[in-house]
Amino acid sequence: MVVKGKRGGLATFAACVVLSRARVDVNGAVRRHLGARRVTFAPMDSVVGESRMEYGGITPVGLPTDWPLLLDPAVVDEEWVLIGSGRRRGKLIVPGKALAALPGATLVEGLGI
C-alpha cells in the first residue's frame, strides 16, 4: 500500500508492507513515523505515474528512492513472501529478509495491526 503524508505544504509518499492478514496502522504508526499531520491513501494516478508500475502490481522493489519503505517486522520474519512484480499479471516470491535490505527500508513496530 502506498500512502501520502502531509505536514504543512510538504507531502511525502511512503510504501507500507504488512502481512496479508494484517491492516496497516495508517493513523498511528505510519503518521508517527512520517511526522505527518495527516496521512491518506495515495491517489492511484500519482502512484502509477511516480512508480512507473501498474496499478494492482505495485512492488517494494524499484520504488522511487525518495519514498520510505515501511516494513512490519512480521514480514521480515517470514521465510517467503509474495509481492507484486510491477505488472498486474505477475508476482514475485522473495525471502522476507530480502525486503529489509531494499533501499529506504525501515522496520516499524506496530505497522501491521
C-alpha positions in Angstrom: 0.0 0.0 0.0 1.2 3.5 -0.8 0.3 6.4 1.4 0.7 10.1 1.2 1.6 12.0 4.4 1.2 15.8 4.6 2.6 18.3 7.1 2.3 22.0 6.2 3.0 22.3 2.5 5.2 19.2 2.3 3.8 15.8 1.0 5.6 12.5 1.3 4.8 9.2 -0.4 5.6 6.0 1.5 5.1 2.3 0.8 3.9 0.1 3.6 4.2 -3.7 3.6 2.4 -5.9 6.1 1.2 -9.5 6.0 -2.0 -10.1 4.1 -3.9 -10.9 7.3 -3.0 -7.5 8.9 -4.1 -3.9 8.3 -1.7 -1.0 8.1 -1.9 1.3 11.1 -2.1 4.4 8.9 -3.3 6.9 11.5 -1.0 5.6 14.2 2.4 4.0 13.3 2.6 5.5 9.8 1.6 9.0 10.8 4.1 9.0 13.7 6.9 7.6 11.6 6.5 10.1 8.8 6.0 13.0 11.2 2.9 13.9 9.3 -0.2 15.7 10.5 -2.4 13.8 8.0 -1.9 10.5 6.1 -4.2 9.2 3.4 -4.1 6.5 0.8 -2.1 8.0 -2.1 -4.1 8.7 -5.3 -3.8 5.9 -7.8 -2.7 8.1 -10.7 0.1 9.7 -8.7 1.4 6.3 -7.5 1.3 4.8 -11.0 2.9 7.9 -12.5 5.7 8.2 -9.9 6.5 4.5 -9.6 6.1 3.6 -13.3 4.3 0.4 -12.2 0.8 -0.9 -13.0 -2.0 -0.4 -10.5 -2.5 -3.8 -8.8 1.1 -4.8 -9.2 3.0 -2.1 -7.2 6.0 -3.7 -5.6 8.5 -2.5 -3.0 11.3 -3.5 -5.4 12.3 -0.5 -7.5 10.3 2.2 -5.8 11.4 5.9 -6.2 14.4 6.4 -4.0 12.8 9.3 -2.0 9.9 7.0 -0.9 10.4 5.4 2.5 9.6 1.7 2.6 8.0 0.9 5.9 8.0 -2.8 6.8 6.2 -4.6 9.6 8.8 -6.9 11.4 6.4 -9.9 10.8 7.0 -9.6 7.1 10.8 -9.8 7.5 10.3 -12.8 9.8 8.5 -14.8 7.1 10.6 -17.3 5.2 9.0 -16.3 1.9 6.6 -13.5 0.9 4.5 -12.9 -2.2 4.7 -9.4 -3.5 3.8 -7.5 -6.7 6.2 -7.5 -9.7 5.4 -4.0 -11.0 3.0 -5.6 -13.5 -0.5 -6.6 -12.6 -0.2 -10.1 -14.2 3.0 -11.1 -12.3 4.1 -11.7 -8.7 7.5 -12.3 -7.0 8.2 -14.7 -4.2 11.1 -13.4 -2.2 12.7 -14.1 1.2 11.1 -11.8 3.8 14.6 -10.7 4.9 15.4 -9.5 1.4 12.8 -6.8 1.8 14.7 -5.3 4.7 17.8 -4.9 2.5 15.9 -2.7 0.0 16.8 1.0 -0.3 14.9 3.1 2.2 13.5 0.1 4.1 12.8 0.7 7.8 11.2 -1.8 10.2 8.3 -0.1 12.0 6.9 -1.8 15.1 3.1 -1.9 15.2 2.8 -1.1 11.4 0.5 -4.1 11.0 -2.5 -4.4 13.3 
